[in-house]
Amino acid sequence: MIEYISGKLVDIETQYIVVDHHGLAYQIFCPNPYTYQTNVGQDVLIYTYHYVREDLIRLFGFKSKEERALFEKLLNVSGIGPKGALAILATGQPEHVVQAIEEEDETYLVKFPGVGKKTARQIILDLKGKLDDFAPNLFKQETVALTLKSKENESLEEALEALRALGYVEKELKKVRPHLEEEEMSIDGYIKKALKLMLKV
């Protein structure tokens, strides 16, 4: 088991990052590689999970031990593979995923790629009540009093989070947010509208 890899972040691709550790470059698959965009050329520490199957050997990386632990738990759910587990963690908010599981919120879980109602129900059946002990740090900050985002703002908040992951800063998002709040749209709808608005600025 490789606990973590530290070294210089030299490249970011759509599915993975490349970390140079003393001349040896590691290809590390991450939930959202673009969250490391500001770290290119800098030293980083990535907690890792070495995934080995007959037809696949990959190194997966995470920003925290808690995020990695949740990834491992998701892998144990029937119907969830590495790709699906990464997609669930790609929002960068594992505490919301844990909250949804504990509250049996299937509507929140089915928003993730590859997660249908059957899989969402399986996640809840397999993991509810089993997450507090392995990742207590997930609840230390705002999650003590966390409630999932209100239904009417859920899509908007997810869209804004995606735009942050793409590199847009709060100043830019604050300018377009009032225009986005004028109507209810899908996540993709909000993202497309936001991009059009920011191009006009």
N, C-alpha and C positions, 0 to 999 in steps of 0.2 A: 504493500500500500504506500503510495506517495502522498504524504500529508499535505505538502504545499510546494510550490515552485516560486522562487524569487529571482528576479532578473530584469533586464531592460525590455520594455514593450516595443517591439520593432515593427509590427504590422497588425492591421485590423481588416478582417474580411467579413462577409455577411454572416458566417456561421461560427467563426473562430478568431482567436487572437494568436499571435506568435510572440513568445517570450524567449529572449536570448539569455541563457544562463552559462556564463563563462565559455562562450563560443558554441554551445549546444542549443539549437533552436527547438523549442517545444510548440507543437500545434495543439492549442487548447480550445475545445468547443465550449461556448458560454451561452447562457440564456439570452443575453443581449450584448454582443460584442461592442456595440457603439457607445455603451456607457463608459467605456475606457478611452473614448476619443481624446479627452484632455490629457491622457497619460502617455501618449506616444512619445517615445524617446526618454521616458522616465523609468525608474525602478518601480516595480510592482510586486506584490505578494498575492498569489492566487492559490486558494485552497482547492485541492484537486480530488477527483474520483476517477480511478483507473477502471474502465469498463472493458471486460473481456468476455467475448462470446466466440463460438467457432468461426463465425463469418465476419466478426467485427472487433477491432481493438481500438479504443479511443480514450483520450484523456479529456475529462470534463472539468471545467474550472468555475469557481464561485468566489464572491467577494467576502463571504463569511462562512464560518462553520455551520451556522444555523441554516443558511440557504442550502448548503451541501447536504445537511441532514434531512431536510425536507425533500430534496431531490431523491435521496436514497429511499425514503418512505414511499414516494410516488412510484418508484420503480417496482415496488412490491405489490402494487395494485394491478389486478388482472386487467389487461387491455391498455396499460400505460407503458410505453417504451421510453428510451432516452429522449427521442425527439419530442414526444408529448410532454414529458416532464419538464424539458427545457422551455417549451412554449408556455407552460403554466407559470414558470418562474420569470418569464421575460419582462413582466411588468415592473420588476424590481421591488415588489411589495409582498413578500412571502407572508407577512402578518395578515394581509387581507385574505389570502388563500386559506390560511389556518382558520380564520374567523368564519369564512364561508362553510368550511367543513364542519366546524363545531355547531354552527347554526342551521346546518342542513340546507344551505342556500344553493339549490341546484341551478337556479337561474344565473347566478354569478359564475359557476363552474363551466356551464355549457358555452360561455363566451369564448373559451379558449379553443384554438384550432385542434381538431381531432377528438374533442370531448363532446359526446352526445349525452342524451339523458341517461342512457344505460350506464355509460362510463362514469358520469357524475355521481350516480347513485352508488356505484361500486366504490368510488373514492370515499364517499361518506361512510359506507358500511365498513370499509377496511380501516379507515384512519380516525374516525370520530372518537374522541376520548383518549387517543394515543399520542397526541402531539404536544401537550403541555410539558411533559417531563423532558423530552429530548431537545426542545428549543425554547427554554424559558426566556431567553433574551429577546425573542420576537415580540414580547409583550411589555418590555420595560419602558418604552417611550409613550407615544400617543396611543398605543394599542391598549393600554389599561382601561381607557374609556372609549375604546374604538367601537363605532358602529359602521357598518358598510355605508358607502356613499348613498345618498337618497336616489331612488330609482330614476327620477327625472333628470338628475345631473350625472348619472353614471357614465353614459356614453361620452359626454363632454369631458369629464375628468380623465377618462381613459385616452381620449384623443389628445388632450394636452400633455399627458404623460408620454405618449408616443412621440410627440413633437419635441419634447425635452430630450428624449433619447436620440433624436436626429440632430441635436445640437442647437436648437432654438432656445434663446435665453428668456428669462422671465419678463424683461422689458418688452420684448417683441410680443410675447403671449398676452400680456396685460392690455396691449393696444387692440388686439383682435377679439379678446374674450367677450366684451359687451355685445359685439356683432354676432358672435356665435350663440349667445344666450337668448337671442331673439326668437329662435325656433328649435324644436326638437328634431334631432337627426340621428342617423346611425354614427358609429365611431368613424367609419370611412368618410361619411358625409361631412362631419366636422373637420376632419383632417384636410380634405380637399378644399373646403371653404376657407379654412385658416391659411392654407398655402396661397390661395388666390389673393386673399386680403393682404398678406405680407409682401407679395410681389408688387402690389400697388403702392405700398408705403415708400 
